[in-house]
Amino acid sequence: MKNNKTLKNIFLVLLSGILIFLSFPYFNLFFLIWLAFVPLFFLIKQEKDLSLVLFVFIAGLTANIGIFYWIYPMIKFNTKSWIQAFLCLFMLASYLSIYYVLWALLCKYIKKYFSKWIFCFFAAALWVALEYGRTYFLSGFPWALLGYSQWRYLPLIQISEYTGVYGVSFLIILCNAFLFHYIKTRKILMLAFFLTVPIVISAAGMGVFKKTYVSDTKIKVAVLQGNIDQYKKWNISYQNEIINIYTNLVKKVSLEKPDVIIWPETSVPGYLTTDIFLKNWVENLIKESKTYHIIGSPYFDGSKYYNSTILFNPEGKIEGIHRKNHLVPFGEYVPLRKIFEPFFGVLNTLGDFSSAQDSKPFIIKNISFGTTICSENFFGSIVRKFVQNGAQILVNQTNDAWFFKSAAADQHFIMNVFRAVENRRPVIVCGNTGVSGIIGARGKIMKRTVLFTEDYFVYDEKPSSIKTFYSNYGDIFALACIGFIVLIMILSIKKKELYP
C-alpha cells in the first residue's frame, strides 16, 4: 500500500510539473496552468513535511527543466562541456524549485490554523510574495513567472495595469486552490469561484478594451533584424559581413522614409563611439538615410564599459545614450570571475560591463522613446521609470542569438506584452535574430518576425501619454501580498500559542 501511495504521489507531482511547463512557450497551452497546482494542494493536505519537500521539489524540478531546457545547449556551446551544461540547468531548476517547496511548507503550516477561504487567499498571496522575492534576490531572475503563461488571454491580463504580472499569478493560484477544495469537499461555492473569478476579471478586461490609450499622432518606425549568429558577433573576421548586412538593411528601409530606424542590442561589432572605423561607417550611413537611428552598441566612457543604446540624429550626431541598468550574470559580467571563468567560460568576450541608472527617454520629433536593453524588460520597475520620465513609446532591443532555436526567445518576447499592458504603452521589440515585433498598448501583438531570419519592417506607431496605476505606484500589489502574508503568519503564531 505504501508503495502504491508513493507511486501515486510521484505521478501527481510529475503531472503538475508537466502541466506547468506546457503552459509556457513553445506549447502555450495556457489553460493548463489553471489546474496544474491542484495535485500539489492534495500533497499539502496529506503529506508529512519531509515527504512534502521531496515531492514538491520534484514537481518544481520537472516544471523548470521543461521551461528552461534551453540553458543546456546555450552553456554547452560556450563551455564545450555537456557535464557543465547539465549542471547549470540542474542547478538553476533546483534553485527555482526551492520556491515551490517554501510555498508548500508555509501553506501546510497555515492550513492548520485558518479556514479554507483564508487558506486560498494565503496560498495565492504567498506565491506572489515568493515571485517578487526571486525577481530581485541574487541579481534577480523573474523569468517564467506564472502570470506570463497567460500572455494570450488578453481580457484577463488587463488587470496588470493595476497589479503588474503578479496579479495574474495570484489569480492562477487562487483558482487552483478553489478547484482543489471543490474536488475535496464537493461544495458548489468553491466550484463557482473557480469558474467565475477568471470570467469576471475577463469581462472587466473586455470593458477596458473599449478605452483608447493612444493618440492620433503617428511616427513611422523601422525595425532591423540582422540575424547575426552568436559566434560571429565578436569575431573580427566577420566584421565586414556584419557591416554589409546592416548597410543593406538600412538602404532598403530608408526607401520607405521612416522617422526612426531601430537596430538590435549590440548590433555594432565593437565600441561605436571610440572605434574610428565603425564611427565613420555609421555616421555616413545615417547621413545617407536622413533620419534618426537608435543603435545598440557597447560604450566606453573613458573609465567603464557599458552595454548601451545610442540615439543619433539625421546628421549622425549623438543626441542621447542609455546605459543598461540590469546586467546578466555570465552574459555581461562574470561574478567572482577568478573562480567561475575556468568552468563556465565567458559568454561575452568584450569583458565585464558596468551597470548604470539611466532612465531618460530619447526625444524624436517631439515623441519620447523609453529604450530598454534585453533583460531590462524582465523588470516592471525599470520599465515604469521610463514612463514616469515621460516615455510615450517603449522599445526593447535584444540579442537572443545565444538561445539558438529554442523557446527562450518567445519566453523573453512575451514579457513585453505585460510591460505594454502595465503602462498602456506600445512596445517595439527589436531582436538580432528575433523575435522582433510590435505590441499594442492592450497587449495585442500587432506584428512579429520569424526567428533566425534577416528581416526588417516599417510600422506607423502611435504614442500614449496616459499614466496607469502601475506606472504611478509600481508593484504595490505584490507588496500588499507580502503584508498580508506577514499578518497571517503573526496571527498563526498567536493561534499556536493559544491552541498548541
C-alpha positions in Angstrom: 0.0 0.0 0.0 2.8 2.4 0.9 4.5 1.7 -2.5 1.2 2.4 -4.3 0.8 5.7 -2.4 4.4 6.7 -3.3 3.8 5.9 -7.0 0.6 7.8 -6.9 2.3 10.9 -5.5 5.2 10.7 -8.0 2.5 10.6 -10.7 0.8 13.7 -9.2 4.0 15.8 -9.0 5.2 14.8 -12.5 1.7 15.7 -13.8 1.8 19.0 -12.0 5.3 19.9 -13.4 4.4 18.8 -16.9 1.1 20.9 -16.9 3.1 23.9 -15.7 5.8 23.9 -18.4 3.2 23.0 -21.1 1.5 26.3 -20.3 4.5 28.4 -21.5 6.1 28.8 -24.9 6.6 26.8 -27.1 3.5 24.8 -26.2 1.4 27.8 -25.0 -1.4 25.6 -23.5 -2.1 28.4 -21.1 -5.4 26.9 -19.8 -3.5 24.0 -18.2 -2.0 26.3 -15.5 -5.4 26.8 -14.0 -5.4 23.2 -12.7 -1.7 22.4 -12.6 -1.3 23.1 -8.9 -4.3 21.0 -7.7 -2.1 17.9 -7.3 0.3 19.9 -5.1 -2.6 21.1 -2.9 -3.5 17.4 -2.3 0.0 16.7 -1.2 0.0 19.7 1.1 -3.1 18.3 2.8 -1.9 14.7 3.2 1.9 14.5 3.3 4.3 15.0 6.2 6.9 17.8 5.9 9.9 15.7 4.7 8.0 13.8 2.1 6.2 17.0 1.0 9.5 18.7 0.5 10.7 15.8 -1.7 7.5 15.5 -3.8 7.1 19.3 -4.4 10.7 19.7 -5.2 10.3 17.0 -7.9 7.3 18.9 -9.3 9.3 22.2 -9.4 12.2 20.4 -11.0 10.1 18.9 -13.7 8.4 22.2 -14.5 11.7 24.2 -14.5 13.7 21.7 -16.5 10.8 21.7 -19.1 10.7 25.5 -19.2 14.5 26.2 -19.1 15.8 23.3 -21.2 17.4 25.8 -23.5 20.0 26.5 -20.8 21.7 23.2 -21.7 22.6 24.0 -25.4 23.5 27.6 -24.5 26.0 26.6 -21.8 27.3 23.7 -23.9 28.1 26.0 -26.8 30.1 28.3 -24.5 31.9 25.7 -22.4 32.1 22.7 -24.8 31.2 20.5 -21.9 27.9 18.6 -21.6 28.6 18.0 -17.9 28.8 21.7 -17.1 25.8 22.4 -19.3 23.7 19.7 -17.4 24.9 21.0 -14.0 23.9 24.6 -14.9 20.4 23.5 -16.0 20.0 21.3 -12.9 21.3 24.0 -10.5 19.0 26.6 -11.9 16.0 24.3 -11.9 16.8 23.2 -8.4 17.2 26.8 -7.2 13.8 27.8 -8.6 12.2 24.6 -7.2 13.2 25.8 -3.7 10.5 28.5 -4.0 7.9 25.7 -4.7 9.0 24.0 -1.6 8.9 27.1 0.6 5.4 27.8 -0.7 4.1 24.3 0.0 5.6 24.2 3.6 4.1 27.5 4.6 0.8 26.6 3.1 0.8 23.4 5.1 1.6 25.3 8.3 -1.1 27.9 7.8 -3.8 25.3 6.8 -3.9 24.1 10.4 -5.0 27.4 11.8 -7.3 29.1 9.3 -10.4 28.4 7.3 -10.2 27.2 3.7 -11.2 30.7 2.5 -8.2 32.4 4.2 -6.0 29.5 3.1 -6.9 30.0 -0.5 -6.0 33.7 -0.4 -2.9 33.0 1.6 -1.6 30.5 -0.9 -2.1 33.0 -3.7 -0.5 35.9 -1.8 2.4 33.7 -0.7 3.1 32.6 -4.3 3.2 36.3 -5.3 5.5 37.2 -2.4 7.9 34.4 -3.5 7.8 35.5 -7.1 8.5 39.1 -6.1 11.4 37.8 -3.9 13.1 35.9 -6.8 12.6 39.0 -9.0 15.3 40.7 -7.0 17.2 38.1 -5.0 20.7 37.3 -6.2 20.5 39.8 -9.0 17.0 38.6 -9.8 15.5 36.0 -12.2 11.9 36.8 -12.9 11.7 34.6 -16.0 8.6 32.4 -16.4 6.5 33.9 -13.6 3.2 32.1 -13.6 1.4 35.2 -15.0 3.4 35.2 -18.1 1.8 31.9 -19.2 -1.4 33.9 -19.8 0.0 36.3 -22.5 -2.6 35.1 -25.0 -5.5 35.6 -22.5 -5.8 39.3 -23.3 -9.0 40.1 -21.4 -7.7 38.6 -18.2 -4.2 40.2 -18.2 -5.7 43.7 -18.4 -5.6 43.7 -14.6 -1.8 44.1 -15.0 -2.5 47.8 -15.4 -3.1 47.8 -11.6 -1.3 44.7 -10.3 1.5 44.1 -12.7 2.1 40.5 -13.8 1.9 39.4 -10.2 -1.9 39.9 -10.2 -2.3 37.2 -12.9 -0.1 34.8 -10.9 -2.3 35.5 -7.9 -5.5 34.5 -9.8 -3.9 31.3 -11.1 -3.0 30.0 -7.6 -6.3 31.3 -6.1 -8.4 29.4 -8.7 -6.3 26.3 -8.3 -7.0 26.4 -4.6 -10.7 26.9 -5.2 -10.8 23.9 -7.5 -8.9 21.7 -5.0 -11.4 22.5 -2.3 -14.3 21.7 -4.6 -12.8 18.3 -5.5 -12.1 17.6 -1.9 -15.4 18.8 -0.4 -17.8 18.9 -3.4 -19.0 22.3 -2.2 -20.5 24.1 -5.2 -19.5 27.5 -3.9 -15.8 26.6 -4.4 -16.5 25.4 -7.9 -18.4 28.7 -8.6 -15.4 30.7 -7.5 -13.1 28.6 -9.6 -15.2 29.2 -12.7 -16.4 32.7 -12.2 -13.3 34.6 -10.9 -11.4 34.5 -14.2 -14.6 35.0 -16.2 -15.5 38.2 -14.2 -12.0 39.5 -14.5 -12.0 38.8 -18.2 -15.3 40.6 -18.6 -13.9 43.6 -16.8 -10.9 43.4 -19.1 -13.2 43.5 -22.2 -14.5 46.8 -20.8 -11.0 48.1 -20.6 -10.5 47.1 -24.2 -13.0 49.8 -25.2 -10.8 52.6 -23.8 -8.4 54.5 -26.1 -4.9 54.7 -24.9 -3.0 56.0 -27.9 -3.2 59.4 -29.7 -3.9 60.1 -33.3 -0.3 61.2 -33.8 1.8 58.7 -35.7 5.5 58.2 -36.1 6.9 55.8 -38.7 9.3 53.3 -37.1 11.6 50.9 -38.9 13.0 47.8 -37.1 16.1 45.9 -38.4 16.7 42.2 -37.7 20.3 41.5 -38.9 20.2 37.8 -37.9 23.9 37.6 -36.9 25.0 34.3 -35.4 26.3 34.5 -31.9 29.7 33.1 -32.8 30.1 35.8 -35.5 29.2 38.9 -33.4 32.5 39.5 -31.7 34.8 37.7 -34.2 36.8 40.4 -36.1 36.9 38.2 -39.2 33.2 38.6 -39.6 33.1 42.4 -39.1 32.8 43.3 -42.8 29.9 40.7 -43.2 28.0 42.3 -40.3 28.6 45.8 -41.7 27.4 44.8 -45.1 24.2 43.2 -43.7 23.2 46.4 -41.8 24.3 48.7 -44.6 21.9 46.8 -47.0 19.1 46.8 -44.4 19.3 50.5 -43.8 19.4 51.3 -47.5 16.3 49.1 -48.1 14.3 50.5 -45.3 15.3 54.1 -46.0 13.3 53.9 -49.2 10.2 54.0 -47.0 11.3 57.2 -45.3 10.9 56.2 -41.7 11.2 58.8 -38.9 13.5 56.5 -36.9 15.4 53.3 -37.6 16.0 50.9 -34.6 18.9 48.5 -34.6 19.1 45.5 -32.2 21.2 45.2 -29.0 25.0 45.3 -29.6 24.4 45.3 -33.3 27.6 47.1 -34.0 30.6 44.8 -33.7 32.7 47.0 -31.4 32.8 50.2 -29.4 30.9 52.6 -31.8 31.9 55.9 -30.1 35.7 55.1 -29.9 36.3 52.9 -32.9 37.0 55.4 -35.7 36.3 53.0 -38.5 32.9 52.0 -37.1 32.0 55.5 -36.2 32.7 56.8 -39.7 30.7 53.9 -41.2 27.7 54.6 -39.0 27.8 58.4 -39.4 27.9 58.2 -43.2 25.1 55.6 -43.3 22.9 57.8 -41.1 23.5 60.9 -43.2 22.6 58.9 -46.3 19.4 57.7 -44.7 18.5 61.2 -43.5 16.7 60.0 -40.4 17.1 59.2 -36.7 18.7 55.9 -35.6 18.6 54.1 -32.3 21.6 51.8 -32.3 22.6 49.1 -29.8 26.3 49.2 -29.2 28.9 48.7 -26.4 30.0 52.0 -25.0 33.2 53.1 -23.2 33.1 56.4 -21.3 36.8 56.6 -20.6 36.7 54.6 -17.4 33.9 52.0 -17.6 32.4 49.8 -20.3 28.6 49.6 -20.8 26.0 47.8 -22.8 24.2 50.7 -24.3 21.9 52.1 -26.9 22.7 55.4 -28.7 20.4 57.9 -30.3 21.8 59.6 -33.5 20.1 62.5 -35.2 19.9 62.6 -39.1 23.3 64.4 -39.2 25.0 61.5 -37.5 25.5 63.3 -34.2 24.8 61.6 -30.8 21.7 63.1 -29.0 21.4 60.5 -26.2 22.8 57.4 -24.6 21.1 54.8 -22.4 23.4 52.6 -20.5 21.9 49.3 -19.3 20.7 49.2 -15.7 20.4 45.4 -15.1 23.2 43.1 -16.2 23.0 39.4 -16.9 25.5 37.3 -14.8 27.9 35.3 -17.1 26.5 37.1 -20.1 27.6 40.7 -19.4 29.8 40.2 -16.4 31.3 37.2 -14.5 30.7 37.3 -10.8 33.7 36.0 -8.9 35.5 35.9 -12.2 38.6 34.1 -10.9 36.5 31.2 -9.6 33.9 30.8 -12.3 35.6 31.8 -15.6 37.6 28.5 -16.0 34.4 26.5 -15.5 31.7 28.4 -17.4 33.6 30.4 -20.0 32.9 34.0 -20.8 29.8 34.4 -22.8 30.7 37.9 -23.8 34.3 38.3 -24.9 34.2 42.1 -24.7 34.8 41.8 -20.9 32.8 42.8 -17.9 30.2 45.6 -18.4 29.2 48.0 -15.6 25.6 48.9 -14.7 24.1 52.4 -14.7 20.9 54.0 -13.6 19.8 55.7 -16.8 16.0 56.0 -17.4 15.9 59.2 -19.5 13.8 58.8 -22.7 15.0 59.7 -26.2 13.1 62.5 -27.9 12.4 62.0 -31.6 10.2 64.5 -33.3 8.6 65.5 -30.0 7.8 61.9 -29.1 9.5 60.2 -26.2 11.0 56.7 -26.5 11.9 54.7 -23.5 14.6 52.2 -24.5 15.3 49.1 -22.5 18.1 46.7 -23.4 17.5 42.9 -23.3 16.9 41.8 -19.7 15.7 45.2 -18.5 12.3 44.2 -19.8 12.2 41.5 -17.1 11.6 44.2 -14.5 8.4 46.3 -14.5 10.1 48.6 -12.0 12.8 49.5 -14.6 10.3 50.0 -17.5 7.9 52.2 -15.4 10.8 54.6 -14.6 10.9 55.5 -18.3 7.2 56.1 -18.3 7.4 58.2 -15.2 10.0 60.3 -17.0 7.7 60.8 -20.0 8.2 57.9 -22.3 5.3 57.6 -24.8 6.6 54.6 -26.7 8.6 51.7 -25.2 11.5 50.0 -27.1 13.2 46.7 -26.2 16.4 46.0 -28.0 17.7 42.5 -27.6 20.1 39.8 -28.8 18.6 36.3 -28.2 21.0 34.6 -30.6 22.7 32.8 -27.7 19.4 30.9 -27.1 19.6 29.3 -30.5 16.4 27.8 -31.9 14.6 27.3 -28.6 11.6 28.5 -26.7 13.7 31.1 -24.9 13.2 33.9 -27.4 9.4 33.6 -27.2 9.6 33.4 -23.4 11.6 36.6 -23.5 9.4 38.3 -26.1 6.1 37.8 -24.2 7.3 39.7 -21.2 6.9 42.8 -23.3 3.2 42.0 -23.6 2.9 42.7 -19.8 5.1 45.8 -19.9 2.7 47.2 -22.6 -0.4 46.5 -20.5 1.1 47.6 -17.2 2.0 51.1 -18.6 -0.5 51.3 -21.5 2.4 51.9 -23.9 3.0 50.3 -27.3 6.2 48.3 -27.2 8.6 48.0 -30.2 10.8 44.9 -29.9 14.0 44.7 -32.0 15.9 41.5 -31.8 19.1 40.5 -33.5 17.7 37.1 -34.5 14.1 37.8 -33.4 11.6 37.8 -32.1 11.1 41.4 -33.3 7.7 42.9 -33.3 5.1 45.5 -32.3 2.9 45.1 -29.3 -0.1 47.4 -28.7 -1.0 49.2 -25.5 -3.5 46.5 -24.7 -1.0 43.7 -25.1 -2.1 42.6 -28.6 0.8 41.5 -30.9 0.3 43.6 -34.0 3.4 42.3 -35.9 6.2 39.8 -35.3 9.1 38.4 -37.3 10.2 34.8 -37.8 13.2 33.7 -35.7 16.6 33.4 -37.3 15.8 35.3 -40.5 17.3 38.5 -41.8 14.4 40.9 -41.9 13.1 44.4 -41.5 9.7 46.1 -41.2 8.2 49.6 -41.0 5.2 50.4 -38.8 3.2 53.6 -38.1 3.3 53.7 -34.3 1.0 55.8 -32.1 2.3 57.2 -28.8 0.5 57.1 -25.5 0.7 59.6 -22.6 -1.7 58.1 -20.0 -0.2 57.2 -16.6 -1.6 54.0 -15.2 -1.9 52.9 -11.6 1.0 50.7 -12.2 3.1 53.4 -13.8 2.5 55.6 -10.7 2.7 53.1 -7.9 4.6 50.1 -9.3 4.4 46.7 -7.5 2.2 47.9 -4.7 0.0 44.8 -5.2 3.0 42.5 -4.6 3.9 44.5 -1.5 0.4 44.2 -0.2 0.6 40.4 -0.7 3.7 40.4 1.4 2.0 42.5 4.1 -0.9 40.1 4.1 1.5 37.1 4.5 3.2 38.8 7.4 -0.1 39.5 9.1 -1.4 35.9 8.7 1.9 34.5 10.0 1.7 36.7 13.1 -1.9 35.6 13.7 -0.9 31.9 13.2 1.8 32.3 15.9 -0.7 33.7 18.3 -3.2 30.9 17.5 -0.4 28.3 18.0 0.3 29.8 21.4 -3.4 29.6 22.3 -4.0 26.1 20.8 -0.7 24.3 20.7 
